[in-house]
């Protein structure tokens, strides 16, 4: 007799007294060993001289309950659905239902913390051993309540099944990567400076309590292995995937980890790992948190350490407008200095986890709590946006002029000056896009301050080229005139060039025309 069973409804089957329900209960009780029952197989069982063929709509794991408790636990999962996690070695599915099967055959639904099952396929002996080691390391970390792994030769080859408590939230990878963040943007808070400070301490405290204090070295700390639970305030970080973890006192001299986050010592022929290896990886993770371009974290496996070292300089730290427009210069230097220590090439030169936490804790998140929190009347804000738009268009016009001048400098062989012009133009362009998306008086003031500071910092390199004087003066003037009268531009020009008559005489007609446009825009603000 063919019988199809939905494991999610096991509790209904245990209450029935029809022959096929009694046969199923007998089948489950008779199979005393722990194991996995697959949705893609048929299981034969004879009950009262009738041969049954049981098939299940979902797979489930049968395992012994805690010591001292009778019966079994049934954990149901569905491999026909999209996994919630997938890597080079394993896939992760949610446990969609859990039941307790008692000795007399009763099956009751169990509620509690959500769990997942991590499945590794086509295991060889060394991989099977690594699953057992991962279980031991997870048990040592203690925060994910791991169960003993099961091994099954059913289905597609030899496989392992590791049931773990599900960490809530999203991976830090989903939070930081622009493409992945767009898919969850309505489910997470904006990454303000305050939120990044909270994330920084949450990540560091997780590494301390879930790895280092547990006498472990994780060896694969990366955004994909850090879950962030934003339902808590401040957010909580949870380390996952202990597949590469080792006990601190042991060494296996394996070269492993994810390339962009691996410590320098991991590239040696016989690497020796310490907690300072995880400090380095944490430094790379936090550099990503603090606006180092995401392109620096997606590195081909064929690249050597010298290439990765170039990507780890943090020269473009704080590159995101939501960071650079808000984070104080002193705090920028504090964060950059701390990250530089964490990314020291020699392990002994890196700080301890407590030292890093202490350094980062000195930056007050409360200081940034009220970023642009003041109320602006909608009617005023709408009018403000309408009047600001022509001025923003003028800034874009100046950026196009800068782009053409950058190309001209390169063609004439002034590569260093062209690079400075490129960086200045790219920074102002990025901040201009941010201004358009978050247009209000407070953001405009921050934008103006940042633009004028960047222009001033670029002046020494660019002002040696006389034909660049007018370009710098114009872009400074247009930025300065956002929302104010045009006369302040004279002060800005004097600040940049040391005199009021700054524009190149050969450009006087163009400047006069630009000034008319700018004054026209300013007069309506």
C-alpha positions in Angstrom: 0.0 0.0 0.0 1.4 3.4 -1.0 0.9 6.1 1.7 2.1 9.7 1.3 2.7 11.6 4.5 3.1 15.4 5.1 5.6 15.5 8.1 4.3 18.9 9.1 1.1 17.1 10.1 2.7 14.3 12.1 0.6 15.2 15.1 -2.6 14.3 13.3 -1.2 11.0 12.3 -0.3 10.1 15.9 -3.9 10.7 17.0 -5.5 8.4 14.4 -6.4 4.7 14.7 -6.7 3.7 11.1 -4.4 0.9 9.9 -2.1 3.1 7.9 -1.8 5.7 10.8 -1.0 2.9 13.2 1.5 1.5 10.6 3.3 4.9 10.4 3.5 5.2 14.2 4.9 1.6 14.4 7.3 2.4 11.6 8.7 5.5 13.4 8.9 3.7 16.8 10.6 0.6 15.3 13.4 2.7 13.6 15.1 3.4 16.9 18.4 4.7 15.4 18.9 8.4 14.7 18.7 9.1 11.0 17.3 11.1 8.1 14.2 10.4 6.0 14.3 11.9 2.6 11.4 13.3 0.6 12.5 11.7 -2.6 12.5 8.1 -1.4 10.0 5.4 -0.6 10.3 3.4 2.6 9.0 -0.1 2.9 7.5 -1.4 6.1 5.3 -4.4 7.0 2.6 -4.0 9.5 0.0 -6.7 10.4 1.0 -8.6 7.2 0.4 -5.6 5.0 3.4 -4.1 3.1 3.4 -0.3 3.2 5.4 2.1 1.0 5.7 5.4 2.9 6.8 8.5 1.1 7.2 12.0 2.7 6.5 15.4 1.2 9.4 16.9 3.2 12.5 15.4 4.6 13.0 15.1 8.4 15.6 14.2 10.9 14.9 11.8 13.8 17.2 12.2 16.8 17.3 11.3 20.4 16.0 13.8 22.9 18.2 15.2 25.6 19.7 12.8 28.1 17.2 11.6 30.6 14.2 12.2 28.4 12.4 9.4 26.5 11.2 9.4 23.0 12.6 11.2 19.9 12.6 14.5 18.2 11.5 15.0 14.6 12.9 18.0 12.7 11.2 18.7 9.4 12.9 20.6 6.5 12.2 21.0 2.8 15.0 20.7 0.3 12.6 21.6 -2.6 12.6 25.2 -1.5 15.3 27.8 -1.8 18.0 27.5 0.9 18.5 30.4 3.2 22.3 30.0 2.9 24.6 28.4 0.4 28.4 28.1 0.3 31.1 26.1 -1.4 30.7 23.2 0.9 27.1 23.3 2.3 23.5 24.5 2.0 21.3 25.6 4.8 17.6 25.1 5.1 15.2 26.2 7.9 13.6 23.7 10.2 9.9 24.3 9.3 8.5 22.1 12.1 9.7 20.2 15.2 7.8 17.4 17.0 8.4 15.3 20.0 7.6 11.6 19.6 6.9 9.8 22.9 7.5 6.1 23.5 3.8 5.3 23.4 3.6 6.9 19.9 2.1 10.3 20.7 3.6 13.1 18.6 3.3 16.7 19.8 4.4 19.9 18.1 7.3 21.7 19.8 7.7 25.4 19.9 10.9 27.2 20.7 13.8 29.0 19.0 13.9 28.6 15.3 16.6 26.2 13.9 18.3 25.4 10.7 20.0 22.3 9.2 23.3 22.6 7.5 23.8 19.9 4.9 27.1 19.0 3.3 27.0 16.6 0.4 29.3 14.0 -1.1 31.5 13.8 2.0 34.8 12.1 2.0 36.4 10.9 5.2 38.4 14.1 5.8 35.2 16.2 5.2 33.2 14.0 7.6 35.9 14.6 10.2 35.7 18.4 9.6 31.9 18.2 10.3 32.6 16.6 13.7 35.2 19.3 14.4 32.8 22.0 13.4 30.2 20.6 15.8 32.8 20.6 18.6 33.8 24.2 17.9 30.2 25.3 17.8 29.5 23.5 21.1 32.6 25.2 22.5 31.3 28.6 21.3 27.9 27.7 22.9 25.8 30.4 21.5 24.1 28.5 18.7 23.0 25.3 20.6 24.3 22.8 18.0 23.1 19.2 17.9 25.3 16.2 17.1 25.6 15.7 13.4 24.0 12.9 11.6 25.5 11.1 8.5 23.3 9.5 5.9 24.0 7.6 2.7 20.5 8.1 1.5 19.7 10.4 -1.3 22.6 11.9 -3.3 25.6 10.2 -1.8 27.1 10.5 1.7 25.8 13.6 3.5 26.0 15.3 6.9 23.2 17.0 8.7 24.0 19.6 11.4 21.1 21.2 13.3 21.9 24.6 14.7 19.9 27.4 16.3 19.1 30.0 13.7 20.7 33.3 14.2 18.2 36.1 13.7 18.6 39.0 11.3 20.6 39.5 8.1 24.2 38.8 7.3 26.5 41.8 7.4 27.2 41.0 3.8 23.5 41.8 3.0 23.7 45.0 5.0 26.9 46.4 3.4 26.9 45.2 -0.2 24.9 47.8 -2.3 23.2 45.3 -4.5 22.2 42.9 -1.7 21.2 45.8 0.6 18.7 47.0 -2.0 16.7 43.8 -1.6 16.2 44.3 2.2 16.3 48.1 2.3 12.8 48.3 3.8 13.7 45.8 6.6 16.9 47.5 8.0 17.6 50.9 9.4 19.7 53.4 7.5 23.4 53.1 8.1 24.0 56.4 9.9 27.3 57.1 11.7 25.6 56.3 15.0 24.4 52.9 13.6 27.9 52.1 12.2 29.4 52.8 15.7 26.8 50.5 17.2 27.6 47.8 14.6 31.3 48.2 15.2 31.0 47.5 18.9 28.5 44.7 18.4 30.9 42.9 16.0 33.8 43.4 18.3 31.9 42.1 21.4 30.7 39.1 19.4 34.2 38.2 18.4 35.3 38.6 22.0 32.5 36.5 23.6 31.8 34.0 20.9 35.3 33.3 19.7 38.3 34.6 21.7 36.9 34.1 25.2 35.9 30.6 24.1 39.5 29.8 23.4 38.9 29.6 19.7 40.3 31.1 16.5 37.5 31.5 14.0 39.8 31.9 10.8 36.9 32.9 8.6 35.5 36.2 10.0 33.8 38.0 7.2 30.5 39.8 6.6 28.9 36.6 5.3 29.6 34.9 8.6 28.2 37.7 10.8 24.5 37.9 11.4 23.1 41.3 12.5 19.9 41.4 14.6 18.4 44.9 14.2 15.4 44.0 16.3 17.6 44.7 19.3 18.7 48.1 20.3 21.6 48.4 19.9 21.9 45.7 17.3 23.4 42.3 18.2 26.0 40.5 16.1 26.2 36.7 16.0 29.1 34.7 14.5 28.2 31.7 12.4 30.0 29.0 10.3 32.7 27.6 12.5 33.9 25.2 9.8 37.4 26.6 9.8 37.6 27.3 13.6 40.3 25.8 15.7 41.2 25.6 19.4 43.7 28.3 20.2 46.3 25.9 21.6 46.2 23.7 18.4 47.8 24.3 15.0 47.0 22.5 11.8 49.0 24.8 9.5 46.3 25.0 6.9 46.0 27.9 4.5 42.4 28.8 4.6 39.8 31.6 4.9 38.2 34.1 2.5 40.9 35.9 0.6 39.9 39.5 1.2 39.8 39.0 4.9 42.6 36.6 5.5 45.5 37.6 7.8 49.0 38.0 6.2 50.3 34.9 8.2 47.6 32.8 6.6 49.5 33.1 3.3 52.7 31.6 4.7 53.6 28.0 3.7 52.9 26.8 7.3 50.7 29.4 8.9 50.4 29.7 12.6 47.2 31.2 13.8 46.4 33.2 17.0 43.6 35.4 18.1 45.5 38.2 16.4 44.6 36.5 13.1 41.0 37.2 13.9 41.8 40.7 14.9 43.2 41.3 11.4 40.1 39.9 9.8 37.9 42.0 12.0 39.9 45.0 10.9 39.0 44.3 7.3 35.4 43.8 8.2 35.2 47.1 10.0 37.0 48.9 7.1 34.1 47.7 5.0 31.7 49.0 7.6 33.4 52.4 7.5 33.0 53.0 3.9 36.1 51.4 2.2 34.7 50.7 -1.3 33.0 47.3 -1.6 35.1 46.5 -4.7 38.1 45.9 -2.4 36.4 42.9 -0.8 35.6 40.8 -3.9 38.9 39.3 -4.8 39.6 36.4 -7.2 41.1 33.3 -5.6 44.0 33.4 -7.9 45.3 36.8 -6.5 48.3 36.6 -4.2 48.9 38.5 -1.0 50.7 41.4 -2.6 47.6 42.2 -4.6 45.4 41.9 -1.5 47.8 44.1 0.4 47.2 46.9 -2.1 43.4 46.5 -1.6 43.8 46.8 2.2 45.4 50.3 2.5 42.2 52.0 3.5 43.1 55.0 1.3 39.4 55.5 0.5 38.0 54.9 4.0 34.9 57.0 4.8 34.2 57.3 1.0 30.4 57.1 1.5 28.6 60.5 1.8 26.5 59.3 4.7 29.8 58.9 6.6 32.0 61.7 5.3 29.4 64.4 5.6 28.7 63.5 9.2 31.7 61.9 10.9 33.9 64.5 12.7 37.5 64.8 11.5 38.8 63.8 15.0 36.7 60.7 15.0 37.7 59.8 11.5 41.4 59.9 12.6 40.6 57.8 15.7 38.8 55.1 13.6 41.4 55.1 10.9 44.2 54.8 13.5 42.5 51.9 15.2 42.0 50.1 11.9 45.6 50.7 11.0 46.7 48.9 14.1 44.3 46.0 13.5 45.7 45.6 10.0 49.4 45.6 11.0 51.3 43.0 9.0 53.0 41.5 12.1 50.5 39.8 14.5 52.4 41.0 17.6 51.8 44.6 16.5 48.1 44.2 16.4 46.0 45.2 19.5 44.1 42.8 21.6 40.3 42.6 21.3 39.9 44.5 24.6 42.2 47.2 23.4 40.2 47.6 20.2 36.9 47.7 22.0 38.4 50.4 24.4 39.6 52.5 21.4 36.3 52.3 19.6 34.2 52.9 22.7 35.9 56.3 23.1 33.9 57.6 20.2 30.5 58.7 21.4 27.5 57.4 19.4 25.3 59.8 21.3 27.1 62.6 19.7 25.7 61.5 16.3 22.2 60.5 17.6 20.5 63.6 16.4 21.8 63.7 12.8 19.4 65.9 10.8 16.6 65.2 13.3 15.2 68.7 13.3 11.7 69.1 11.8 11.2 71.0 8.6 7.7 71.9 7.5 6.7 70.0 4.3 5.6 73.2 2.5 9.0 74.9 3.2 10.9 71.8 2.3 9.1 71.5 -1.1 9.8 75.1 -1.9 13.4 74.6 -0.8 13.9 71.7 -3.1 12.4 73.5 -6.1 14.7 76.5 -5.6 17.7 74.4 -5.0 17.4 72.3 -8.1 18.7 74.9 -10.6 21.8 75.4 -8.4 22.4 71.7 -8.2 22.2 71.6 -12.0 24.9 74.3 -12.1 27.1 72.1 -9.9 26.6 69.2 -12.3 27.6 71.5 -15.2 30.8 72.4 -13.4 31.5 68.7 -12.8 31.3 68.1 -16.5 33.9 70.9 -17.1 36.1 69.2 -14.5 35.7 65.9 -16.3 36.9 67.4 -19.6 39.8 69.2 -17.9 40.8 65.9 -16.3 41.1 64.3 -19.7 43.0 67.3 -21.0 45.5 67.0 -18.1 46.1 63.3 -18.9 46.6 63.9 -22.6 49.2 66.5 -21.7 51.0 64.1 -19.4 50.1 65.7 -16.1 49.0 62.4 -14.6 49.3 63.4 -10.9 47.2 66.5 -11.3 44.7 64.5 -13.4 44.4 61.9 -10.6 43.7 64.7 -8.0 41.1 66.2 -10.3 39.5 62.8 -10.8 39.3 62.1 -7.0 37.9 65.6 -6.4 35.3 65.3 -9.1 34.3 61.8 -8.1 33.9 62.9 -4.4 31.8 65.9 -5.3 29.7 63.9 -7.7 29.0 61.2 -5.1 28.1 63.8 -2.5 25.9 65.7 -5.0 23.9 62.5 -5.7 23.5 62.1 -1.9 22.4 65.7 -1.6 19.7 65.3 -4.3 18.3 62.2 -2.5 18.4 63.7 1.0 17.8 67.4 0.1 17.1 69.5 3.2 18.9 72.6 4.7 21.0 70.5 7.2 22.4 68.2 4.5 23.0 71.1 2.3 25.2 72.8 4.9 27.2 69.6 5.4 27.5 69.2 1.7 28.9 72.7 1.2 31.3 72.4 4.1 32.7 69.1 2.7 32.9 70.3 -0.9 34.8 73.5 0.1 37.1 71.5 2.3 37.9 69.0 -0.5 38.6 71.8 -3.0 40.9 73.5 -0.5 42.8 70.2 0.1 43.2 69.8 -3.7 44.4 73.3 -4.2 48.1 72.8 -3.7 48.4 70.2 -6.4 46.0 71.8 -8.9 46.8 75.5 -8.6 50.3 75.1 -10.2 48.3 74.9 -13.4 47.1 78.4 -14.1 44.3 77.2 -16.3 42.8 75.4 -13.3 42.4 78.5 -11.2 39.0 79.4 -12.7 37.7 75.9 -12.6 38.4 75.6 -8.8 37.0 79.1 -8.3 33.8 78.3 -10.2 33.0 75.0 -8.5 33.7 76.6 -5.1 31.5 79.5 -5.9 28.6 77.4 -7.1 28.8 75.1 -4.0 29.1 78.1 -1.7 26.0 79.8 -3.2 23.7 76.9 -2.4 20.9 78.6 -0.6 22.7 81.9 0.0 23.4 85.2 -1.8 26.2 85.4 -4.4 28.4 87.9 -2.6 29.8 85.1 -0.3 31.5 83.7 -3.4 33.9 86.6 -3.4 35.0 85.5 0.1 35.4 81.9 -1.0 37.5 83.0 -4.0 39.7 85.1 -1.8 40.1 82.1 0.5 41.1 79.8 -2.3 43.4 82.2 -4.3 44.4 85.0 -1.9 42.8 87.8 -4.0 39.5 89.0 -5.3 40.5 89.1 -9.0 41.1 85.4 -9.5 39.6 84.4 -12.7 41.8 84.0 -15.8 41.3 87.0 -18.1 41.0 84.7 -21.0 37.9 83.2 -19.3 36.3 86.4 -18.2 33.4 86.1 -20.6 32.6 82.6 -19.5 32.9 83.5 -15.8 30.6 86.5 -16.3 28.0 84.3 -17.9 28.3 81.7 -15.2 28.1 84.3 -12.5 24.9 85.6 -14.1 23.4 82.1 -13.9 24.6 81.6 -10.4 23.3 85.0 -9.2 20.0 84.2 -10.9 19.7 80.9 -9.0 20.8 82.4 -5.7 18.3 85.3 -5.9 15.4 82.9 -5.6 16.8 81.1 -2.6 
